[in-house]
Amino acid sequence: MKFLTKRIGRFPLGIWIVLVFLVISGLVMLVFAQGLSFFAWDAAYSLGVQEDSRHSTDIVERTIGAMSWGEAGADFLVQGTLIILTLIGILRRRRFGFVTGVTLAIIWIYVTFVITLQRIGLYNWGVVPDLSRAKIFGPIMVVLWGIPGVISLICLTANRDYFYEREA
């Protein structure tokens, strides 16, 4: 993993990779998907960002939607804060940037499993007739948050000394 510590301009390669994931998976997807879902659920639903209508006659769909709305709010507030702190920590080479970055990466991996397994559970428990939700959202979660989470953990760990260079 030594190649991840090779400097390319201002940052090591691994830090550049984390920054790209923070912008794409973090800011863009979090602000767009979860922020929009929390503040304007119907708009998020009409764009296909959310899968459950709050106006459905199906009580299960409305219940899942209400729970997802709460998750969107928590994601926006908690992950949004962690993204900002990680960016500041990386730019200022502070230890908290490493800690918040690792925390965020672990959350991304965890959320990938939660969302995918919830959709499988809906089928296993007989709530929905097929695995279509899992087949749609599972791969999306893996690509947008699972893989970036794992790669970010590797990149941050490989570059942990980067965060200690200014402090001594």
DRENZASE-613132 format. One record per atom (N, C-alpha, C): residue number from 1; residue in one letter; atom name; x, y, z. Coordinates in steps of 0.02 Angstrom, whole numbers, padded with zeros to 5 digits, always signed. Example, Ala and Ser with C-alpha at 12.3 -4.5 7.8 and 13.67 -1.06 7.14 Angstrom:
% DRENZASE-613132
> 1 A N +00660 -00284 +00390
> 1 A CA +00615 -00225 +00390
> 1 A C +00660 -00165 +00390
> 2 S N +00642 -00112 +00354
> 2 S CA +00684 -00053 +00357
> 2 S C +00645 +00002 +00394
% end
This chain:
% DRENZASE-613132
> 1 M N +00040 -00060 +00000
> 1 M CA +00000 +00000 +00000
> 1 M C +00042 +00063 +00000
> 2 K N +00106 +00054 -00008
> 2 K CA +00152 +00111 -00009
> 2 K C +00134 +00161 -00064
> 3 F N +00108 +00137 -00121
> 3 F CA +00091 +00182 -00177
> 3 F C +00038 +00233 -00157
> 4 L N -00003 +00217 -00106
> 4 L CA -00055 +00263 -00083
> 4 L C -00026 +00323 -00046
> 5 T N +00037 +00317 -00024
> 5 T CA +00069 +00372 +00012
> 5 T C +00111 +00417 -00033
> 6 K N +00117 +00399 -00097
> 6 K CA +00156 +00439 -00145
> 6 K C +00121 +00507 -00156
> 7 R N +00159 +00559 -00147
> 7 R CA +00131 +00627 -00155
> 7 R C +00119 +00643 -00228
> 8 I N +00059 +00671 -00239
> 8 I CA +00041 +00698 -00305
> 8 I C +00017 +00769 -00291
> 9 G N +00061 +00816 -00300
> 9 G CA +00044 +00885 -00283
> 9 G C +00041 +00893 -00208
> 10 R N -00014 +00921 -00185
> 10 R CA -00021 +00938 -00114
> 10 R C -00032 +00878 -00069
> 11 F N -00062 +00824 -00096
> 11 F CA -00081 +00767 -00054
> 11 F C -00053 +00702 -00080
> 12 P N -00048 +00652 -00035
> 12 P CA -00032 +00584 -00058
> 12 P C -00091 +00556 -00098
> 13 L N -00078 +00508 -00142
> 13 L CA -00129 +00478 -00184
> 13 L C -00190 +00455 -00143
> 14 G N -00178 +00421 -00088
> 14 G CA -00233 +00395 -00047
> 14 G C -00278 +00450 -00020
> 15 I N -00249 +00507 -00004
> 15 I CA -00289 +00563 +00021
> 15 I C -00330 +00593 -00037
> 16 W N -00301 +00596 -00097
> 16 W CA -00339 +00619 -00155
> 16 W C -00399 +00574 -00167
> 17 I N -00389 +00509 -00161
> 17 I CA -00444 +00461 -00170
> 17 I C -00499 +00474 -00119
> 18 V N -00481 +00483 -00056
> 18 V CA -00530 +00498 -00004
> 18 V C -00567 +00562 -00019
> 19 L N -00532 +00613 -00042
> 19 L CA -00564 +00677 -00059
> 19 L C -00615 +00668 -00115
> 20 V N -00598 +00629 -00165
> 20 V CA -00645 +00616 -00220
> 20 V C -00707 +00582 -00193
> 21 F N -00698 +00531 -00150
> 21 F CA -00756 +00496 -00121
> 21 F C -00796 +00543 -00077
> 22 L N -00763 +00586 -00040
> 22 L CA -00800 +00633 +00003
> 22 L C -00845 +00679 -00039
> 23 V N -00819 +00700 -00096
> 23 V CA -00859 +00744 -00139
> 23 V C -00915 +00706 -00173
> 24 I N -00899 +00648 -00203
> 24 I CA -00950 +00611 -00241
> 24 I C -00999 +00575 -00195
> 25 S N -00974 +00530 -00153
> 25 S CA -01018 +00490 -00111
> 25 S C -01043 +00531 -00052
> 26 G N -01002 +00577 -00030
> 26 G CA -01021 +00617 +00027
> 26 G C -01064 +00676 +00011
> 27 L N -01034 +00727 -00014
> 27 L CA -01070 +00789 -00025
> 27 L C -01125 +00783 -00077
> 28 V N -01108 +00759 -00136
> 28 V CA -01158 +00757 -00190
> 28 V C -01216 +00710 -00173
> 29 M N -01200 +00648 -00158
> 29 M CA -01253 +00599 -00145
> 29 M C -01289 +00612 -00079
> 30 L N -01251 +00629 -00027
> 30 L CA -01282 +00641 +00038
> 30 L C -01327 +00703 +00035
> 31 V N -01300 +00758 +00009
> 31 V CA -01339 +00819 +00006
> 31 V C -01397 +00810 -00042
> 32 F N -01383 +00781 -00101
> 32 F CA -01436 +00773 -00150
> 32 F C -01488 +00722 -00125
> 33 A N -01466 +00662 -00111
> 33 A CA -01514 +00608 -00095
> 33 A C -01545 +00617 -00026
> 34 Q N -01505 +00619 +00025
> 34 Q CA -01532 +00621 +00092
> 34 Q C -01557 +00690 +00112
> 35 G N -01521 +00742 +00092
> 35 G CA -01545 +00810 +00106
> 35 G C -01611 +00824 +00073
> 36 L N -01615 +00808 +00008
> 36 L CA -01677 +00818 -00028
> 36 L C -01733 +00776 +00003
> 37 S N -01717 +00714 +00021
> 37 S CA -01768 +00670 +00050
> 37 S C -01794 +00697 +00117
> 38 F N -01749 +00725 +00156
> 38 F CA -01769 +00751 +00222
> 38 F C -01810 +00815 +00215
> 39 F N -01789 +00859 +00171
> 39 F CA -01822 +00924 +00166
> 39 F C -01879 +00926 +00115
> 40 A N -01878 +00881 +00066
> 40 A CA -01930 +00881 +00014
> 40 A C -01943 +00810 -00010
> 41 W N -01973 +00769 +00033
> 41 W CA -01983 +00698 +00019
> 41 W C -02018 +00686 -00048
> 42 D N -02071 +00723 -00062
> 42 D CA -02109 +00711 -00123
> 42 D C -02065 +00723 -00185
> 43 A N -02023 +00774 -00183
> 43 A CA -01978 +00787 -00240
> 43 A C -01928 +00730 -00247
> 44 A N -01901 +00706 -00192
> 44 A CA -01853 +00650 -00194
> 44 A C -01887 +00588 -00222
> 45 Y N -01949 +00577 -00201
> 45 Y CA -01987 +00518 -00225
> 45 Y C -02000 +00524 -00301
> 46 S N -02019 +00583 -00323
> 46 S CA -02034 +00591 -00394
> 46 S C -01971 +00584 -00438
> 47 L N -01913 +00598 -00410
> 47 L CA -01850 +00590 -00446
> 47 L C -01823 +00518 -00442
> 48 G N -01855 +00476 -00402
> 48 G CA -01833 +00407 -00394
> 48 G C -01779 +00397 -00342
> 49 V N -01765 +00449 -00304
> 49 V CA -01715 +00444 -00251
> 49 V C -01741 +00403 -00193
> 50 Q N -01806 +00407 -00181
> 50 Q CA -01839 +00366 -00129
> 50 Q C -01890 +00320 -00162
> 51 E N -01904 +00265 -00128
> 51 E CA -01946 +00213 -00158
> 51 E C -02016 +00209 -00129
> 52 D N -02031 +00247 -00077
> 52 D CA -02096 +00242 -00044
> 52 D C -02132 +00309 -00043
> 53 S N -02195 +00308 -00065
> 53 S CA -02236 +00369 -00067
> 53 S C -02271 +00380 +00000
> 54 R N -02269 +00440 +00023
> 54 R CA -02304 +00456 +00085
> 54 R C -02379 +00461 +00073
> 55 H N -02400 +00460 +00011
> 55 H CA -02471 +00464 -00007
> 55 H C -02500 +00396 -00026
> 56 S N -02462 +00344 -00018
> 56 S CA -02484 +00277 -00036
> 56 S C -02543 +00255 +00008
> 57 T N -02586 +00214 -00020
> 57 T CA -02640 +00184 +00020
> 57 T C -02614 +00125 +00060
> 58 D N -02554 +00101 +00043
> 58 D CA -02524 +00044 +00077
> 58 D C -02489 +00068 +00141
> 59 I N -02514 +00046 +00198
> 59 I CA -02487 +00068 +00263
> 59 I C -02414 +00047 +00272
> 60 V N -02395 -00010 +00244
> 60 V CA -02326 -00033 +00249
> 60 V C -02280 +00015 +00211
> 61 E N -02300 +00034 +00151
> 61 E CA -02259 +00081 +00111
> 61 E C -02252 +00148 +00147
> 62 R N -02306 +00173 +00176
> 62 R CA -02302 +00236 +00212
> 62 R C -02258 +00229 +00275
> 63 T N -02263 +00172 +00308
> 63 T CA -02222 +00160 +00368
> 63 T C -02148 +00158 +00350
> 64 I N -02132 +00121 +00298
> 64 I CA -02062 +00117 +00276
> 64 I C -02038 +00187 +00255
> 65 G N -02080 +00224 +00221
> 65 G CA -02063 +00292 +00200
> 65 G C -02049 +00337 +00260
> 66 A N -02091 +00332 +00311
> 66 A CA -02081 +00374 +00371
> 66 A C -02015 +00356 +00405
> 67 M N -02000 +00292 +00408
> 67 M CA -01936 +00271 +00438
> 67 M C -01877 +00295 +00396
> 68 S N -01884 +00290 +00331
> 68 S CA -01831 +00313 +00286
> 68 S C -01821 +00388 +00290
> 69 W N -01875 +00426 +00300
> 69 W CA -01870 +00498 +00309
> 69 W C -01828 +00514 +00371
> 70 G N -01840 +00477 +00426
> 70 G CA -01800 +00487 +00486
> 70 G C -01727 +00470 +00475
> 71 E N -01715 +00416 +00438
> 71 E CA -01646 +00397 +00422
> 71 E C -01613 +00451 +00380
> 72 A N -01651 +00479 +00333
> 72 A CA -01623 +00532 +00290
> 72 A C -01602 +00592 +00332
> 73 G N -01643 +00611 +00380
> 73 G CA -01627 +00667 +00424
> 73 G C -01564 +00653 +00465
> 74 A N -01561 +00593 +00494
> 74 A CA -01503 +00574 +00534
> 74 A C -01440 +00572 +00490
> 75 D N -01447 +00543 +00430
> 75 D CA -01389 +00540 +00384
> 75 D C -01365 +00610 +00367
> 76 F N -01412 +00653 +00351
> 76 F CA -01394 +00721 +00331
> 76 F C -01357 +00757 +00387
> 77 L N -01383 +00752 +00448
> 77 L CA -01353 +00788 +00504
> 77 L C -01287 +00757 +00527
> 78 V N -01286 +00691 +00537
> 78 V CA -01226 +00658 +00563
> 78 V C -01171 +00653 +00510
> 79 Q N -01188 +00624 +00453
> 79 Q CA -01138 +00616 +00401
> 79 Q C -01116 +00684 +00373
> 80 G N -01163 +00730 +00367
> 80 G CA -01145 +00797 +00343
> 80 G C -01092 +00829 +00388
> 81 T N -01102 +00823 +00453
> 81 T CA -01053 +00849 +00501
> 81 T C -00986 +00814 +00494
> 82 L N -00988 +00748 +00488
> 82 L CA -00925 +00710 +00481
> 82 L C -00889 +00727 +00416
> 83 I N -00926 +00738 +00362
> 83 I CA -00894 +00757 +00299
> 83 I C -00858 +00824 +00306
> 84 I N -00891 +00872 +00336
> 84 I CA -00860 +00938 +00345
> 84 I C -00798 +00933 +00389
> 85 L N -00803 +00896 +00445
> 85 L CA -00746 +00888 +00490
> 85 L C -00689 +00850 +00456
> 86 T N -00705 +00800 +00416
> 86 T CA -00653 +00762 +00381
> 86 T C -00618 +00806 +00331
> 87 L N -00656 +00845 +00293
> 87 L CA -00625 +00891 +00244
> 87 L C -00579 +00941 +00279
> 88 I N -00602 +00970 +00333
> 88 I CA -00560 +01018 +00371
> 88 I C -00498 +00983 +00398
> 89 G N -00508 +00923 +00427
> 89 G CA -00452 +00885 +00455
> 89 G C -00401 +00866 +00403
> 90 I N -00423 +00848 +00342
> 90 I CA -00376 +00831 +00289
> 90 I C -00339 +00894 +00267
> 91 L N -00375 +00947 +00254
> 91 L CA -00344 +01009 +00230
> 91 L C -00295 +01038 +00281
> 92 R N -00310 +01030 +00345
> 92 R CA -00267 +01058 +00398
> 92 R C -00220 +01006 +00428
> 93 R N -00224 +00944 +00403
> 93 R CA -00181 +00889 +00426
> 93 R C -00187 +00877 +00501
> 94 R N -00247 +00872 +00524
> 94 R CA -00260 +00863 +00595
> 94 R C -00284 +00792 +00609
> 95 R N -00269 +00768 +00668
> 95 R CA -00288 +00699 +00687
> 95 R C -00362 +00688 +00682
> 96 F N -00402 +00738 +00700
> 96 F CA -00474 +00727 +00698
> 96 F C -00498 +00712 +00626
> 97 G N -00461 +00734 +00576
> 97 G CA -00479 +00718 +00507
> 97 G C -00473 +00644 +00493
> 98 F N -00423 +00613 +00522
> 98 F CA -00415 +00540 +00516
> 98 F C -00471 +00504 +00552
> 99 V N -00485 +00525 +00613
> 99 V CA -00538 +00493 +00654
> 99 V C -00606 +00502 +00622
> 100 T N -00623 +00562 +00601
> 100 T CA -00689 +00572 +00570
> 100 T C -00694 +00538 +00502
> 101 G N -00639 +00536 +00465
> 101 G CA -00639 +00501 +00401
> 101 G C -00650 +00426 +00409
> 102 V N -00616 +00396 +00458
> 102 V CA -00626 +00324 +00472
> 102 V C -00697 +00312 +00496
> 103 T N -00722 +00355 +00538
> 103 T CA -00791 +00348 +00563
> 103 T C -00841 +00350 +00505
> 104 L N -00832 +00398 +00461
> 104 L CA -00876 +00405 +00403
> 104 L C -00872 +00344 +00358
> 105 A N -00812 +00319 +00345
> 105 A CA -00804 +00259 +00303
> 105 A C -00840 +00199 +00333
> 106 I N -00835 +00192 +00399
> 106 I CA -00869 +00136 +00433
> 106 I C -00945 +00144 +00428
> 107 I N -00969 +00205 +00435
> 107 I CA -01041 +00218 +00427
> 107 I C -01063 +00200 +00357
> 108 W N -01024 +00218 +00306
> 108 W CA -01042 +00201 +00237
> 108 W C -01048 +00125 +00227
> 109 I N -01001 +00088 +00256
> 109 I CA -01003 +00015 +00250
> 109 I C -01064 -00012 +00287
> 110 Y N -01076 +00012 +00347
> 110 Y CA -01133 -00009 +00387
> 110 Y C -01200 +00005 +00351
> 111 V N -01207 +00066 +00325
> 111 V CA -01269 +00085 +00291
> 111 V C -01281 +00042 +00229
> 112 T N -01227 +00023 +00195
> 112 T CA -01234 -00021 +00137
> 112 T C -01267 -00086 +00157
> 113 F N -01244 -00115 +00212
> 113 F CA -01273 -00178 +00236
> 113 F C -01345 -00168 +00261
> 114 V N -01357 -00114 +00299
> 114 V CA -01423 -00101 +00326
> 114 V C -01475 -00096 +00270
> 115 I N -01463 -00052 +00222
> 115 I CA -01512 -00041 +00169
> 115 I C -01523 -00104 +00128
> 116 T N -01469 -00138 +00110
> 116 T CA -01476 -00199 +00070
> 116 T C -01511 -00254 +00109
> 117 L N -01492 -00265 +00171
> 117 L CA -01523 -00318 +00210
> 117 L C -01595 -00302 +00229
> 118 Q N -01612 -00238 +00238
> 118 Q CA -01682 -00219 +00249
> 118 Q C -01725 -00239 +00189
> 119 R N -01700 -00226 +00130
> 119 R CA -01738 -00242 +00070
> 119 R C -01746 -00318 +00061
> 120 I N -01694 -00355 +00078
> 120 I CA -01699 -00428 +00077
> 120 I C -01748 -00452 +00130
> 121 G N -01745 -00420 +00188
> 121 G CA -01791 -00437 +00243
> 121 G C -01864 -00426 +00226
> 122 L N -01878 -00373 +00188
> 122 L CA -01947 -00361 +00167
> 122 L C -01974 -00421 +00128
> 123 Y N -01932 -00450 +00087
> 123 Y CA -01952 -00510 +00049
> 123 Y C -01956 -00571 +00095
> 124 N N -01904 -00582 +00134
> 124 N CA -01902 -00641 +00179
> 124 N C -01960 -00642 +00229
> 125 W N -01983 -00584 +00249
> 125 W CA -02038 -00580 +00298
> 125 W C -02106 -00577 +00263
> 126 G N -02107 -00582 +00198
> 126 G CA -02170 -00584 +00161
> 126 G C -02204 -00517 +00153
> 127 V N -02168 -00463 +00163
> 127 V CA -02197 -00396 +00156
> 127 V C -02203 -00377 +00082
> 128 V N -02153 -00395 +00043
> 128 V CA -02155 -00382 -00030
> 128 V C -02149 -00450 -00066
> 129 P N -02177 -00454 -00127
> 129 P CA -02179 -00519 -00162
> 129 P C -02114 -00540 -00196
> 130 D N -02066 -00495 -00202
> 130 D CA -02004 -00513 -00238
> 130 D C -01945 -00474 -00210
> 131 L N -01886 -00487 -00238
> 131 L CA -01825 -00454 -00215
> 131 L C -01807 -00393 -00257
> 132 S N -01856 -00364 -00293
> 132 S CA -01841 -00309 -00338
> 132 S C -01809 -00249 -00302
> 133 R N -01831 -00234 -00242
> 133 R CA -01801 -00178 -00204
> 133 R C -01728 -00192 -00189
> 134 A N -01714 -00253 -00167
> 134 A CA -01644 -00271 -00152
> 134 A C -01602 -00271 -00215
> 135 K N -01630 -00294 -00270
> 135 K CA -01592 -00297 -00333
> 135 K C -01576 -00227 -00359
> 136 I N -01619 -00179 -00344
> 136 I CA -01607 -00110 -00366
> 136 I C -01560 -00074 -00318
> 137 F N -01578 -00074 -00254
> 137 F CA -01541 -00034 -00206
> 137 F C -01477 -00066 -00180
> 138 G N -01472 -00132 -00180
> 138 G CA -01411 -00165 -00157
> 138 G C -01350 -00143 -00198
> 139 P N -01352 -00152 -00264
> 139 P CA -01295 -00131 -00304
> 139 P C -01280 -00056 -00300
> 140 I N -01333 -00016 -00297
> 140 I CA -01323 +00057 -00290
> 140 I C -01285 +00072 -00226
> 141 M N -01306 +00041 -00172
> 141 M CA -01273 +00052 -00107
> 141 M C -01200 +00029 -00108
> 142 V N -01188 -00028 -00139
> 142 V CA -01120 -00055 -00142
> 142 V C -01074 -00007 -00181
> 143 V N -01099 +00018 -00238
> 143 V CA -01058 +00061 -00281
> 143 V C -01049 +00131 -00249
> 144 L N -01102 +00159 -00222
> 144 L CA -01097 +00228 -00198
> 144 L C -01069 +00235 -00128
> 145 W N -01079 +00184 -00085
> 145 W CA -01055 +00191 -00016
> 145 W C -01013 +00133 +00009
> 146 G N -01029 +00072 -00009
> 146 G CA -00991 +00015 +00016
> 146 G C -00919 +00014 -00007
> 147 I N -00909 +00014 -00073
> 147 I CA -00841 +00013 -00101
> 147 I C -00803 +00076 -00081
> 148 P N -00832 +00136 -00088
> 148 P CA -00795 +00195 -00065
> 148 P C -00777 +00192 +00009
> 149 G N -00821 +00162 +00050
> 149 G CA -00805 +00156 +00121
> 149 G C -00745 +00112 +00133
> 150 V N -00742 +00054 +00101
> 150 V CA -00686 +00008 +00109
> 150 V C -00621 +00040 +00082
> 151 I N -00625 +00068 +00023
> 151 I CA -00565 +00100 -00006
> 151 I C -00542 +00159 +00036
> 152 S N -00588 +00198 +00062
> 152 S CA -00570 +00254 +00106
> 152 S C -00535 +00230 +00169
> 153 L N -00559 +00176 +00198
> 153 L CA -00526 +00149 +00257
> 153 L C -00454 +00129 +00241
> 154 I N -00444 +00096 +00184
> 154 I CA -00377 +00075 +00164
> 154 I C -00333 +00136 +00153
> 155 C N -00359 +00186 +00117
> 155 C CA -00320 +00246 +00101
> 155 C C -00302 +00286 +00163
> 156 L N -00350 +00294 +00207
> 156 L CA -00337 +00331 +00269
> 156 L C -00287 +00295 +00313
> 157 T N -00294 +00230 +00319
> 157 T CA -00248 +00191 +00361
> 157 T C -00177 +00195 +00331
> 158 A N -00172 +00189 +00266
> 158 A CA -00106 +00192 +00233
> 158 A C -00074 +00261 +00243
> 159 N N -00115 +00312 +00251
> 159 N CA -00090 +00381 +00258
> 159 N C -00098 +00409 +00328
> 160 R N -00103 +00367 +00377
> 160 R CA -00116 +00392 +00445
> 160 R C -00062 +00441 +00469
> 161 D N +00000 +00431 +00447
> 161 D CA +00054 +00477 +00467
> 161 D C +00045 +00547 +00438
> 162 Y N +00009 +00552 +00382
> 162 Y CA -00005 +00617 +00352
> 162 Y C -00039 +00664 +00402
> 163 F N -00081 +00636 +00445
> 163 F CA -00119 +00677 +00492
> 163 F C -00079 +00697 +00553
> 164 Y N -00019 +00670 +00560
> 164 Y CA +00021 +00685 +00619
> 164 Y C +00081 +00729 +00603
> 165 E N +00094 +00743 +00540
> 165 E CA +00154 +00780 +00520
> 165 E C +00157 +00850 +00548
> 166 R N +00101 +00885 +00551
> 166 R CA +00101 +00955 +00574
> 166 R C +00099 +00960 +00650
> 167 E N +00073 +00908 +00683
> 167 E CA +00067 +00910 +00756
> 167 E C +00124 +00872 +00787
> 168 A N +00161 +00905 +00829
> 168 A CA +00214 +00869 +00865
> 168 A C +00237 +00911 +00923
% end
